[in-house]
Amino acid sequence: MERTYVKDLSGQIGNPVLLRGWVHKIRDFGKLKFIMLRDKTGLVQLVISDQTHEGLRIETPLEVRGILQKNDKAVKGLEVQVEALSILAEPEYDILPIEINREDLNSALETNLNYRSLSLRNVKKRAIFKVQEEITECFRTFLKGEMFSEIHTPKLVSSGTEGGSEVFTVKYFDRRAFLAQSPQFYKQMMVGAGFERVFEVGHAYRAELHNTWRHLNEYVSLDVEMGFIKDEFDLMNLENRFMKYLFDHLKETCAEELEMYHITLEDIGEIPKMTLEEVHEILLDRYDKKSPVGNIDAEGEILISQYVKEKYNSDFVFLTKYPVKKRPVYAMPDDENPELTKSFDLIYKGLEITTGGQRIHSYSHLKNNMIKFGLNPDDFDFYVDTFKYGMPPHGGFAIGLERLTMKILELDNIREATLFPRDMKRLTP
Ligand code: AMO
């Protein structure tokens, strides 16, 4: 007999079924026991009417055979009259560290992270990762539909890519290597290698000394790079269409999960765009908020989102034209003002979730820019050489997967949207 998942039970009334899962709750009336069985798809009531299985404990993995019956009082109007039950493993805990069968798990974030294999048995906590899984699924299907190819680039690399000192050093035999801050150079090289349009879902590492609600030291980067573009607006257009595709899809596939978090996703139209200069002015005029040179800070991100929500009824806004000084060496300078770049950020519900832009594609321009940035092009010859052999105009962007998940579900901390977060203090589990 084949296993039935709880979600597929409804068509089987009167039939024998085989279920597997964990004991979620027990109500014991002596002769009669009601057990809620939980598998990855949901909960169903089991009825045991003999007096066996005394001392059955919560979270015991079970296999159950029985007959599916209607019961209007049970979850989804169904229950299983148990005919045979086997305990697949005896739990050996004294007390459960987390009351995971509470719908609104109220244990502290630290506890949930310490006992990850337990906290994620909670339906609402696991829902976060169902949404996350759909994001990566959509990223792949949408981009494949647009002629992009999936690539896998190395995470052990010989140099940083994003400027700054936020790189983890590792011992690589008798040399020094780094953990990749992003697949930046490699995704560009693959455009040059004739793939034209590429994407990657991969880990990125940042040795940031920030222990904040929105920073991780290891995160998943959804990277895109696209050749033969006209300008950075092609990229914003692509990301805008992806976000619309994603939200339309989530409304269908994750309706229950969104409901659990009381989220109504907006219908995405054209995402508003503003230059960084305009944003600085608005922040100053409206909110008396001064911004750091060439960027906005966390408070600025929240305030500008508030403004855009009021003015355009959008949770998203693209910020454009960041200055050369604040962008990495590969950023393409703006046609009209060479102090600025053809780069952008996407802010969603008060948080930067994407950086992107057009890249320099001329060999000599890139080499000279490296020298201007105080870098030695010879240290990056594997990358720079690609540009000798004819590199089309290109650009791309990267979305932080955990940040996007966190903001979609309006979670307070990025760690909640990370299976096993790595931050300054946490290296286990
Ligand atoms: P950037 O460094 O802005 O750009 O990173 C892109 C996106 O990745 C996410 N992100 C993070 N998420 C969690 N914790 C962190 N410490 C962290 N750092 C970054 C954010 C951010 O918007 N190579 C460029 C992208 C490109 O131009 O294609 C880059 O890596 O969501």
Boltz pocket constraint, residues with backbone or C-beta under 6 A from the ligand:
constraints:
  - pocket:
      binder: B
      contacts: [[A, 162], [A, 181], [A, 182], [A, 184], [A, 206], [A, 208], [A, 214], [A, 215], [A, 216], [A, 217], [A, 219], [A, 221], [A, 224], [A, 346], [A, 352], [A, 353], [A, 354], [A, 355], [A, 356], [A, 357], [A, 396], [A, 397], [A, 398], [A, 399], [A, 400], [A, 401], [A, 402], [A, 403]]
      max_distance: 6.0
